[in-house]
Amino acid sequence: MSRSPPEPPRVGETLAALRQTRALSLDQLSRQAGVSKSMLSQIERNQANPTVAVVWRLANALGVPMAELLGADKPVPPAIATVASHATPSMRSPDGRCELRILSPIELAGQYEWYELSVQPGGALASEAHEPGTREHLSVLSGSLEVQSAEAVTRLKVGETARYGADQSHAIRNPGKGVAHALLVVVHPA
């Protein structure tokens, strides 16, 4: 009877917790450890297992023993974890008029995601269909926004929330004359 070899340790969750405890962005840790930002992201999502050399670089950059990063000594998460404003990742739409600040922790990606959305006048955030059953919830904090899901279109004022299917092409636009701010929550199917 053959036994399958044991799985290598998954350092993603530990790495993400240590990085967040130190209020480091992926970019900052990438520079400190000499490891690419894309590799760090893959490790945190358990999509890649790092080599011993990479674990050594990350442990040195974080100031922890390699054993802690490998999960031998799980760090105790702080009672309250704070993410500095400069450490909150963001991305821009292709037209440069929409900014999404990623407020959700990386370990919830693919389940729940929430964003702070800023849309300049005339800006649009257009998306292709997400996986079947995905829903978005858009709450307008200032200005007004227009939401389109497939052929349906509605306009939202301050304080209003739209809930719509994101498993079809959809878009958020700012038809107004001022900047609009909103919270966007994406809920993926279970």
C-alpha positions in Angstrom: 0.0 0.0 0.0 1.6 3.2 -1.1 1.2 6.4 0.8 1.0 9.8 -0.9 3.7 12.2 0.1 2.7 14.9 2.6 1.6 18.2 1.2 4.1 21.1 1.5 3.2 23.7 4.1 0.9 26.5 2.8 2.4 29.7 3.9 -0.2 32.0 2.3 -2.4 32.7 5.3 0.6 33.2 7.6 2.3 35.5 5.1 -0.8 37.6 4.6 -1.4 37.9 8.4 2.2 38.9 9.1 2.2 41.4 6.2 -1.1 42.9 7.4 0.0 43.1 11.0 3.0 45.1 9.9 0.7 47.3 7.6 2.9 46.5 4.6 1.5 46.5 1.1 2.4 43.8 -1.4 4.6 46.3 -3.1 6.5 47.3 0.0 7.1 43.7 1.1 8.1 42.9 -2.5 10.8 45.6 -2.4 12.0 44.6 1.1 12.2 40.9 0.3 13.3 41.0 -3.3 10.4 38.9 -4.3 8.0 39.9 -7.1 4.7 41.3 -6.2 2.9 38.7 -8.4 4.7 35.9 -6.7 3.7 37.3 -3.2 0.1 37.5 -4.3 0.2 33.9 -5.6 1.8 32.7 -2.3 -0.9 34.5 -0.2 -3.7 32.9 -2.3 -2.0 29.5 -1.9 -1.6 29.3 -5.7 2.2 28.8 -5.4 4.5 27.3 -2.9 7.7 29.3 -2.4 11.2 27.9 -2.5 13.3 27.8 0.6 15.2 30.8 -0.7 12.0 32.8 -1.1 10.8 31.8 2.4 14.2 32.8 3.8 13.9 36.3 2.1 10.4 36.8 3.3 11.1 35.7 6.9 14.1 38.2 7.0 12.0 41.0 5.5 9.3 40.4 8.1 11.7 39.8 11.0 10.4 36.4 11.9 12.0 32.9 12.1 11.5 30.7 9.0 9.6 28.2 11.2 6.9 30.8 12.0 6.4 31.6 8.3 6.2 27.9 7.6 3.4 27.6 10.1 5.3 25.9 13.0 4.5 28.8 15.3 1.2 30.4 14.1 1.2 34.1 14.9 -1.6 35.2 17.2 -3.6 37.7 15.2 -4.0 41.1 16.9 -7.3 41.9 18.6 -7.7 44.7 16.1 -5.9 44.7 12.8 -5.4 48.1 11.2 -4.5 48.6 7.5 -2.9 52.0 6.9 -4.4 54.1 4.1 -1.2 53.9 2.1 -1.3 50.1 2.4 -4.8 49.7 0.9 -4.4 48.5 -2.6 -6.2 50.2 -5.4 -6.7 49.8 -9.1 -7.9 52.1 -11.9 -10.3 51.5 -14.8 -8.9 51.6 -18.3 -10.2 55.1 -18.9 -8.4 56.3 -15.7 -11.6 57.9 -14.3 -12.6 55.2 -11.8 -10.6 54.1 -8.8 -11.4 51.0 -6.7 -9.8 50.8 -3.3 -9.7 47.2 -2.2 -11.1 47.1 1.4 -11.6 43.3 1.7 -8.9 41.0 3.0 -7.2 38.9 0.3 -8.4 35.6 2.0 -12.0 36.5 1.2 -11.3 37.0 -2.6 -13.7 34.8 -4.6 -16.3 34.8 -1.7 -16.9 38.4 -0.7 -15.1 41.5 -1.9 -15.8 45.1 -1.0 -14.4 48.3 -2.5 -14.5 52.0 -2.1 -15.3 53.4 -5.6 -14.6 56.9 -6.9 -15.9 57.8 -10.3 -15.0 61.0 -12.1 -17.6 62.8 -14.3 -18.1 60.8 -17.5 -16.2 57.8 -16.0 -17.3 54.2 -16.5 -16.4 50.9 -14.8 -17.5 48.3 -17.3 -17.2 44.6 -16.4 -17.7 41.3 -18.3 -19.9 38.7 -16.7 -18.6 37.1 -13.5 -19.3 33.4 -12.6 -23.0 32.4 -12.5 -24.8 33.5 -9.4 -22.5 36.5 -8.6 -24.3 39.6 -7.3 -23.1 43.2 -6.7 -24.4 45.7 -4.2 -23.6 49.4 -5.0 -24.4 52.0 -2.3 -23.9 55.7 -3.4 -22.2 57.9 -0.7 -22.0 61.1 -2.8 -23.0 62.2 -6.3 -25.1 60.0 -8.5 -24.3 56.9 -10.5 -26.0 54.9 -13.2 -25.9 51.1 -13.1 -26.5 48.8 -16.0 -26.9 45.0 -15.7 -27.5 43.4 -19.1 -30.2 45.6 -20.7 -31.6 47.1 -17.4 -30.4 50.6 -16.4 -31.1 52.6 -13.2 -29.9 55.8 -11.8 -28.9 56.1 -8.1 -28.9 59.1 -5.8 -27.0 59.6 -2.5 -28.1 57.0 0.1 -29.6 54.5 -2.5 -28.3 51.0 -3.1 -28.7 48.9 -6.2 -28.5 45.1 -6.0 -28.0 43.4 -9.4 -26.7 40.3 -11.2 -23.1 40.5 -12.1 -23.1 37.2 -14.0 -23.8 39.2 -17.1 -22.0 42.2 -18.6 -22.6 45.2 -16.3 -21.3 48.8 -15.8 -21.3 51.7 -13.4 -21.2 55.2 -14.9 -21.1 58.7 -13.5 -23.4 60.9 -15.7 -23.1 63.8 -13.3 -20.9 66.9 -13.2 -19.1 66.0 -9.9 -17.1 63.1 -8.5 -19.3 60.2 -7.2 -18.3 58.0 -4.3 -19.8 54.6 -3.5 -19.2 51.3 -1.7 -19.3 48.2 -4.0 -19.8 44.7 -2.5 -19.3 41.6 -4.7 -20.9 38.4 -3.5 -19.8 35.3 -5.2 -21.9 32.1 -5.2 -21.2 29.6 -2.4 
